[in-house]
Amino acid sequence: MRDTLALILGGGQGSRLFPLTQHRSKPAVPIGGKYRLIDVPISNCLHADLRRIFVLTQFNSASLNRHVAGAYRMDTFSSGFVEILAAEQTPESTAWFQGTADAVRKAARHFAQYDADYYLILAGDHLYRMDYAQLLDAHVDRQADVTIAALPVNAEDAHGMGIFTFDWRGAIQQFEEKPNAERLAAIGRSAPEGSTFMPLDDDKPFVASMGIYVFTREVLFDLLEQEGGVDFGRELIPAALDKYRVVAHLHKGYWADVGTVESFYDANIMLTQPGAPFNFYDHRRPVYTHARFLPPSRITGTRMDRALVAEGCYIDRADLQESVVGIRTTIGAGTSIRRSVLLGADSYDAPTHGHPSGVGLGIGPGVELDRVIVDKNARIGEGCRLVNERKLQTFDGPNYYIREGILIVPKDAVIPPGTVV
């Protein structure tokens, strides 16, 4: 699809995903043991033969830059690329990105020179599979100026998303970003009951934006020229409804916005379940990532049930249940890990010298973890018990955090032997 350019938005500061975003941007957060969130939209693009991709970043972009540069190197004889566009100060503007639309507006000086009839705008922190070719074909076939990927949702999910309403023909009448309960009640169903164009189940009566947009070239630049519009959902899409043909393209598969600690945790644990609505095992549409050339994991005397274990791990006589174990993870003997997500390590412990703390890289022997996220390169000492005994929802401790009831050991943290939380 040489007539389409893809723009992936790196997101803002990612405060709701702290401390996983303390040293990295949201798209660079690891998921599923060996991938990064950015791998999902890039892989979807590559499967749709979209090979001109810009990734717009602003916060903590170094980790994302390294991953993209190491993972996505196009053929020398191809015009394809995956390129980072970082926020920058210019003589025309000294301000950083103020929102999704403002990021595209400020980056336009770099991508406007490329031949493209359509722009596909994506988020970098969502988990889903979508055939973008079908989305673009629908945009052309319906002679749309703007096409928005959308999915049916219930009232609880609708509060945090942009909601559409339609007429009997399926044309969008209005769009409202993150309506509260009172507004949802006033809006009612997104489509008239019995609508054949936009049929909705009673348990999911609303249609919400997925933050995936297709713009015809002239329309995008016209909307970006409007003063004061910094966000697609809050300003540009509502403004486009009165001027352009805006349509919705319904997606009925799995989709998750992995923008909070709870949603990130739930998405990972979901991957361990039989019959999960999303997995990484589709041989026809694999999710690509950095090729690390790691050895197979070595597992000795270990009981595992509903566990995902990535490459390069060493697990000795442990018990793993409903957990994700990331690359290069070491787990000591007698350790019990339940409902936890281990993001792995960037390297192995150097054999010639130990860490100043005296605690080895990974999970020590005799440790108990339950509902814990262990970020990369963390060190958990022998006999630690991290189970959130007091059932706290939010807490900041020494080298650990609790968010939404989930205990998080941040990147490079050291938990001394015998610690109980």
MONORHU-V193659 format. One record per backbone hydrogen bond with DSSP energy under -1.0 kcal/mol. NH is the residue of the N-H (numbers start at 1). CO is the residue of the C=O. If there is no record, write none. Layout:
BEGIN
[[NH CO] [NH CO]]
END
This chain:
BEGIN
[[4 1] [5 118] [6 52] [7 120] [8 54] [9 122] [10 56] [17 14] [18 15] [20 17] [22 19] [25 60] [28 25] [29 26] [31 35] [35 31] [37 29] [38 27] [39 36] [40 37] [42 38] [43 39] [44 40] [45 41] [46 42] [47 43] [48 44] [49 46] [50 45] [53 81] [54 6] [55 83] [56 8] [57 85] [65 61] [66 62] [67 63] [68 64] [69 65] [70 66] [71 67] [72 68] [78 75] [81 51] [83 53] [85 55] [87 57] [90 93] [102 230] [103 99] [104 100] [105 101] [106 102] [107 103] [108 104] [110 107] [111 107] [112 108] [114 111] [117 3] [118 3] [119 215] [120 5] [121 213] [122 7] [124 9] [127 256] [132 130] [135 131] [136 132] [137 133] [138 134] [139 135] [140 136] [141 137] [142 138] [143 140] [144 139] [145 245] [146 245] [147 214] [148 247] [149 212] [150 249] [151 208] [153 206] [158 154] [160 157] [161 158] [163 176] [164 207] [165 174] [166 190] [167 171] [170 167] [173 165] [174 165] [176 163] [178 161] [184 180] [185 181] [186 182] [187 183] [188 184] [190 205] [195 192] [206 153] [208 151] [209 162] [210 149] [213 121] [214 147] [215 119] [216 145] [217 117] [220 216] [221 217] [222 218] [223 219] [224 220] [225 221] [226 223] [230 228] [235 231] [236 231] [237 232] [239 235] [240 236] [241 237] [244 240] [247 146] [249 148] [251 150] [256 127] [258 125] [259 257] [261 16] [264 260] [265 261] [266 262] [267 263] [268 264] [269 265] [270 266] [271 267] [272 269] [273 270] [276 273] [298 313] [300 315] [303 318] [305 320] [308 323] [310 325] [312 295] [314 329] [315 298] [316 331] [317 300] [319 335] [320 303] [321 337] [322 305] [324 340] [325 308] [326 342] [327 33] [328 311] [329 326] [331 314] [332 363] [334 317] [335 332] [336 367] [337 319] [338 369] [339 321] [341 372] [342 324] [343 374] [345 327] [358 355] [362 378] [363 330] [364 380] [366 333] [368 384] [369 336] [370 386] [371 338] [373 407] [374 341] [375 409] [377 344] [378 375] [379 413] [380 362] [381 415] [383 365] [384 381] [385 419] [386 368] [391 388] [395 402] [397 400] [400 397] [401 408] [402 395] [403 406] [405 393] [406 403] [407 371] [408 401] [409 373] [412 376] [413 410] [415 379] [418 382] [419 416] [421 385]]
END
